[in-house]
Amino acid sequence: MRTVQETDEQTLAENKERCLAMVAAWNRWELGGIIEHWAPDVVHYSEDEPVDTDEMISRMEGGLAAFPDLRLDVRSILAEGDRVALRITITGTHTGDYGGIAATGRPVTWHIVEELRFVDGRVVEHWDVMNHLPMLSAIGAVAAVA
């Protein structure tokens, strides 16, 4: 019989593995491999603003269309209680329209922090905070960053 601490440690490890599975799905451009981990009533927040699920999926599809070689690299992952946080660097090539900016063919990088709350192995809340500045600079949408 496992102790409460062992059960908690196993749940933390399982939730981290679920997050890494979602990142792997991103890296295969399989959005279904991400969405399958979401609870039906998942609540998303981007920059602390609520985003409905259809809009979140649309944003994800738009990112893949603009940067079809998009790649996520997990720099760190932490789990505590019912939450997992990831610090991710994203790279790709701007080969499609992004926010009205025509493809430049330039390599891009940006950074994101994700926090996911799990209940019964499913994501019930999701927050993201992105630093798009390096990417926007690379595609000429803002002045170059020193």
C-alpha positions as CSV (number, residue, x, y, z in Angstrom):
1,M,0.0,0.0,0.0
2,R,1.4,3.4,-1.0
3,T,1.6,6.3,1.5
4,V,-0.1,9.6,0.9
5,Q,3.3,11.1,0.1
6,E,4.1,8.4,-2.5
7,T,0.6,8.9,-4.1
8,D,1.2,12.7,-4.2
9,E,4.6,12.2,-5.7
10,Q,3.2,9.8,-8.3
11,T,0.5,12.2,-9.2
12,L,3.0,15.0,-9.6
13,A,5.1,12.8,-11.9
14,E,2.1,11.8,-13.9
15,N,1.0,15.4,-14.4
16,K,4.5,16.4,-15.5
17,E,4.5,13.5,-18.0
18,R,1.1,14.7,-19.3
19,C,2.6,18.1,-19.9
20,L,5.6,16.7,-21.7
21,A,3.2,14.6,-23.8
22,M,1.4,17.8,-24.8
23,V,4.7,19.4,-25.8
24,A,5.6,16.3,-27.8
25,A,2.3,16.6,-29.6
26,W,3.0,20.2,-30.4
27,N,6.4,19.2,-31.8
28,R,4.6,16.7,-34.1
29,W,2.0,19.4,-35.0
30,E,-0.8,17.2,-33.6
31,L,-3.2,19.5,-31.8
32,G,-5.5,16.6,-30.9
33,G,-2.6,15.2,-28.8
34,I,-2.9,18.4,-26.7
35,I,-6.7,18.8,-26.6
36,E,-7.2,15.2,-25.5
37,H,-5.7,16.2,-22.1
38,W,-8.1,19.1,-21.6
39,A,-11.3,18.6,-19.5
40,P,-14.4,19.5,-21.4
41,D,-14.9,22.6,-19.3
42,V,-11.2,23.7,-19.3
43,V,-10.7,27.4,-18.7
44,H,-7.8,29.2,-20.6
45,Y,-6.1,32.4,-19.7
46,S,-3.6,34.2,-21.9
47,E,-1.8,37.1,-20.3
48,D,-4.5,36.7,-17.5
49,E,-7.4,37.3,-19.9
50,P,-9.9,34.5,-20.4
51,V,-9.8,32.8,-23.7
52,D,-12.5,30.3,-24.8
53,T,-11.5,26.9,-26.0
54,D,-12.4,27.6,-29.7
55,E,-10.3,30.8,-29.7
56,M,-7.4,28.9,-28.0
57,I,-7.5,26.2,-30.7
58,S,-7.7,28.9,-33.4
59,R,-4.6,30.6,-32.0
60,M,-2.8,27.3,-31.9
61,E,-3.7,26.6,-35.6
62,G,-2.7,30.1,-36.5
63,G,0.7,29.6,-34.9
64,L,1.3,26.4,-36.8
65,A,0.2,28.0,-40.1
66,A,2.6,30.9,-39.6
67,F,5.5,28.8,-38.3
68,P,5.0,25.3,-39.6
69,D,8.3,24.1,-38.3
70,L,7.5,25.4,-34.8
71,R,9.4,23.6,-32.1
72,L,9.0,23.8,-28.3
73,D,12.0,23.2,-26.0
74,V,11.1,22.7,-22.4
75,R,13.8,24.5,-20.3
76,S,12.3,23.7,-16.9
77,I,9.2,21.9,-15.5
78,L,8.0,22.1,-11.9
79,A,5.0,20.5,-10.2
80,E,3.4,21.3,-6.9
81,G,0.0,20.3,-5.7
82,D,-2.4,20.1,-8.6
83,R,-0.3,22.4,-10.9
84,V,2.5,22.1,-13.3
85,A,4.6,25.0,-14.6
86,L,6.8,24.9,-17.7
87,R,9.3,27.4,-19.1
88,I,9.5,27.0,-22.8
89,T,11.6,28.4,-25.7
90,I,9.8,28.3,-29.0
91,T,11.7,28.4,-32.4
92,G,10.5,28.3,-35.9
93,T,10.6,29.9,-39.3
94,H,8.1,32.6,-40.3
95,T,6.8,31.1,-43.6
96,G,3.1,32.1,-43.2
97,D,1.0,35.1,-42.3
98,Y,1.2,36.1,-38.7
99,G,-1.2,38.8,-37.4
100,G,-1.3,40.4,-40.8
101,I,2.5,40.3,-41.3
102,A,3.4,38.4,-44.5
103,A,5.9,35.6,-44.3
104,T,9.5,36.7,-44.1
105,G,11.3,33.4,-44.1
106,R,13.2,34.5,-41.1
107,P,14.1,32.2,-38.1
108,V,12.3,33.3,-34.9
109,T,12.5,32.6,-31.2
110,W,10.1,33.5,-28.4
111,H,9.5,32.4,-24.8
112,I,6.5,31.2,-22.9
113,V,5.6,30.2,-19.3
114,E,2.7,27.8,-19.0
115,E,0.8,26.9,-15.8
116,L,-1.7,24.0,-15.9
117,R,-4.0,22.8,-13.1
118,F,-5.1,19.2,-13.2
119,V,-8.1,17.4,-11.7
120,D,-8.3,13.6,-12.3
121,G,-5.6,13.7,-14.8
122,R,-7.2,16.4,-17.0
123,V,-6.3,20.1,-17.5
124,V,-9.1,22.2,-15.9
125,E,-7.2,25.5,-16.0
126,H,-4.4,26.8,-18.2
127,W,-2.5,30.1,-18.1
128,D,0.1,31.3,-20.5
129,V,2.4,34.3,-20.5
130,M,4.4,34.9,-23.7
131,N,7.4,37.1,-24.5
132,H,6.7,37.6,-28.3
133,L,9.2,40.5,-28.5
134,P,12.2,38.5,-29.9
135,M,9.9,37.0,-32.5
136,L,8.2,40.3,-33.4
137,S,11.6,41.9,-33.8
138,A,12.9,39.1,-36.0
139,I,9.9,39.5,-38.4
140,G,10.2,43.3,-38.5
141,A,7.0,44.0,-36.6
142,V,8.8,46.0,-34.0
143,A,12.2,47.7,-33.8
144,A,15.1,45.4,-33.3
145,V,15.9,44.3,-29.8
146,A,19.4,45.0,-28.6
